[in-house]
Amino acid sequence: MNRAASPHPTDDLAWFKSSHSSDQGGNCIEVAAHPHAIHIRDSKDPDGPALTVSPAAWTRFVAFAAGADLTAV
């Protein structure tokens, strides 16, 4: 996990919000994929910091969140 500034400019990324999210506020993240990194930010603070993780780390996180068997990932 990289907590430092991302080496990839995040201004030109296509950010996506969950389809379960609404325009009514609440807790939501936005995700932008880059070939070598996944960027994650708070949808309420798009100019704030972005967390950057490897595609492998993101895949494991999504599998964990979905309750998948992590021994296969």
Secondary structure, 3 states (H helix, E strand, C coil): CECCCCCCCCCCCCCEECCCCCCCCCCCEEEEEECCEEEEEECCCCCCCEEEECHHHHHHHHHHHCCCCHHHC
